[in-house]
């Protein structure tokens, strides 16, 4: 079997796996298929995800169900104003031998040592504790007391934040926002889906979701994602989109320059291509396309574009700016 035939066979089997995976996730989650897909895309692209949505939409249940279907370890960290970095990464504790009285230090691992880590309401904790995630997200390791410890693989941080409450919150710094590959927004269910969800969750407990993929399977799929080709025209389009969002760039038009304070950096271009490759892989296609880039533009750029005061005075959000970029950037 040639390399091309092997790749085609892998894509064919992935289609079956994707259908099984979505079927299992739907046992615990009704609706929200687009958000589920974006979480899977983030996982395949070996990135992290910032999920924005109001309380009560099932964000925690969604992540727990996903972890169960992928047979991965799951830890949840409830971020609060008094949470300290040691509560996230762990700390050195003193042990005393009762027979000799001799004392020794032992590392007590924090909840960051897991495969899927839910950072719930991440913007409720001060920047000092938010920053404790930076090394873990970027380097897949943590350093405590001068000793560096690798994290479990695969490793996936899913942070949530509530967009409607500002009191008692600490907005994430731009540098930390940029570490998240995608920023999907979870919205209300349709009335039909909500009727189904309420009926199922207030009755007898239904079937539990079963594991479909192992950690080793996910690592192989992450490797395969990197091998999906992205033609030069697709890469050029992704870079053009990101560049057009930067007021200092020559490719930024007057409308955008007036409404954007800071645009997407180079990590934004990378995020668009990686997400597009993962989206193509999930769909069973052999290469990424410009349509994939367009589909991932809002999730990949909305947290990387900072609207100006003028845009806010007009009631425009980063999503509106991205719509303008998609309409005016040549494909």
N, C-alpha and C positions, 0 to 999 in steps of 0.2 A: 504494500500500500504506500503510495507516494505521500509526501508531506501535505500536499494540497488535499488529497483524499482523507488523510487523517484529520486535518482541520475541519473539513466539511462534516465528517462523522461526529467530531466533538460538538460542532454547532447543532447538529441534528439531535444528539442526545441531550444537549442543554435545553432545547425547546421542550422536551418531555419533562425534564427536571423542573423547569420554570413553571409549567402548568401544575405539576404536583405540589410545588412549593406554594404557589398562590392559592391552591385549593386548601392546603393545610392552614395557611394564615387566615383565610376567610372563615375558618371554623371559630376563630376567636375575634376576628375583626370584620365588621360589615361596612362596605363602602371603602372610601379612602384608597382606591386602587392606585391612583397616581402617586400618592405619598409613599405607599408601600414600594412602588417601582423605584422611586428616587432613593429610598433607603437601600434597596438592593444595589442600585447603581453605585452609591457611595461605597458600599462594602466591597463590590468588585473592583472599584478603582482604588481601593486601599486608602480611603479618605475618612473624614469625620463629617458629621452632619449637625446643623443647628436647626432644630424644628421649632417654628414659631406658631403659636396658636393659643387661644383662650382656654381656661380650665374646663374640664368636663368633656373633652372631645376624644378621650381615649389614648392620649400620647403614651402614657406609661404602659398600658396594656398592649399597645401596638409593639413597643420595643421588647417587652417580655415574651410576647408571642413569637416575634421574629427570632429571638435568641433560642427559644425552644425548638423551633422548626429547623434551626441550623445546628442544633445540639452543641451550643456554645455556653460557656460560663457567663452568668449575668449578675451584675451588681448595680444597685441604685444608690446614688448619693443625693440626699435632699439638701440643696444649698440654702443656707440660712446666714444671717448677718454675723453670727458668732462662730461659724465654721472656720477652722484653722487649717493651714496647709498639711499639717501632720495628720489631720482627720481624713485627708484624701490619699496621701502617698504612704503614710505609715511613719513609724518612729522607732527609735531605739528604746527598749525598756530594760530595767535592771532585774535580773533573776538572782535569787539567793539560795544557795544549797543549804537546806535545813540541818544537814549533818555536820558540815564543816564551817558554815557561815560565810563561805567564799561567795563573792558577788561577781556576776558576769553580765555582759550586755547581749541582748538578743533583739534582732529586728522583727518587729510586729508589722506585717504587711497591711497596707490600707486597702480600701475597696477598688483602687485603681488597678490592682492586680487581678484582672479578669479579662475575658474576651470582649464582652459587650458591656460598656459602662454608661449608664444613664445619668447624666448630670442634670438633675431636675431643677428647674428654675435657676439656672446658672447666674442670672443677673441679680440674684438676691444676696450674693456674697461679695465681700469687698475685693478690690483688685488683687490684693496680696494672695488670697486664696484662689481666685480665678487664675492667677499666673502659675499656680502649682500644676496646672494641666498642660502648660506650654511645652515643657520638655517631653512629657509623656506623649503628647499628640504629634510632635515633630520628630522626635528621636526614638520613640517607642522604648523609652527607658526612664528611670527616675534616679536621682542622686540624693541620698540621705546620709548625713554625717560623713561626707566625703567619699562614700562608696556608691558606685553606679550599679544598678540592678536592671536587667532587661525585663520587659513586660511580656505577658503571654501573647502568643500569636495564634490566629489573627487577632488584631486589637482594633476596636472600633468605639469611638466616643460619640454618643448621641446626646447633645445638650438641648434642653428646652427652655424657652422663655415666653413670658406672657406679655403681649404687646400693648395691653390696655391699662396696666397698673404701673405707675411711675414712682409712687411713694415707696421709700424703703428699698429702692433698687440701685444698682451700680452698673450703668451701661457698659457693655464690653468694649475694651479698647479696640481701635481699628486693627492693630497688629494681631490680636487674638481672633477677631472676626475673620481675618484673612486666612487663618489656619483651617477653617471649615471649608470643605470642598463644596458643599451645597447648603442652601438655606431654603428648604421647602416650607410652605405655609399650609397648615392643616385647617380646613374650614368646616363649617357645619355640614352635616349629612343632608342629602336630599330628603324630602318628607317621606318618600317611599322607603328609603334605606333606614330612616329613623324609626318608622313603624316596625320594620322587620327587626331592628336592633333591640328596641324596647321590649318587643314580644319575646325574643329569645333570651334576653338577659334577666327578665323578671319571672321566668318559668323554671322548669327543671333544668339542671345543668346539662348542656349538650356534650357532644364529643370534644375531647381535648386534642389540640394540635399535636401531630407526631413529627419527629425529626426526619428531615429529608436529606440534608447534607451534613457532612462532618467537617471539622476544622481543616483536615487535610484536603478535602474537596474544595473548600473555599480558597485555600492557598494556591491550588492548581488553577482555579478560575481567575484569581487575581493575576497570576502569571500569564494566563491566556489573554486577559484583557490588554495587557501591555503589548502583546503580539498582534493585536488587531491593527491593521494599517489605517492611517489617516492620510489621504492624499494631500499634496502640497496646497491645493486650492482650498481644502477644508481647513487646514492649519492657518492659511493666510486669512480666511474669512473670520476665524476665531480671534486672531490677533487684531484684525481690523475693527471688530466689534469692541474689544477692550480698549484699543487705542482711541477710538472715536468718543470714548467716555471721559477722556482726560482733557481738561480745559487747556493744558499747556501744549497739547499735541496739534500739529498742523492739520490732522485729519478730523479734528473736532469742529463741528459747525457752530455758528453763532448762537443758535437756539440752545444747544447743549452747554456751551461754555458759560452761558448766563445762569444756567440752572444746576450746575454741578460744582460742588466745592472741591471734592477729590474724586478721581475716577479709579477704575480697576487697575491694579498693577499686573505685573507679568504672571503672578500666581493665578490671576483670573483667567488668562489665556490658557495656561496649563490645565486649570480646572475644567474649562469648556471642552478641551480635547479629551482628557481622561474620562469625563462623564459621557461624552459622545461615543467613545470606544466601548464603554461598559453598556451603554444603551443599545448599541448595535449588537453586542454579544448577547444580551438578553433577548433581543428580537431574532437571533439566529442569522444575522447578516454578516458577511465576511469583511466589511470595512465600514468605517464611520463616514457620515455624509454631512453636508451642510444643513440638512433638515434636522439631524441630531443636534447640531450646535444650536440651531434656532430653538429647538424644544428644551434645551438645557440652559438657555440664556438667562432666564429670570432667576432660577434657583442658583445658578453659578455666579451671578453678578449682583443680585439685589443687595447683598450685605457688603459688597465691595464698592458701591457707588454712594457717595454722601451728597444728598441734595443740598443746594445752597438755600440761604434764607429766602431768596426771591422765589425759588421753586415751592418752598413751604408756604409762602404767602399766597401762592396760586393754588394751593391744595394738591400739589403734585408730589408723588412718591417716587422712589427709585424704580418701581415697576413701570410707571408712566414714562420715565426717561428711557428705560430699556425698550419699551414699545417704539419710541421715537428712533432709537438706534437701529432696531430691526428693520424699520421702514426705510431708513435713509442710508444704510450701509450696503454697498454693492456686493452681491453674492457672486 
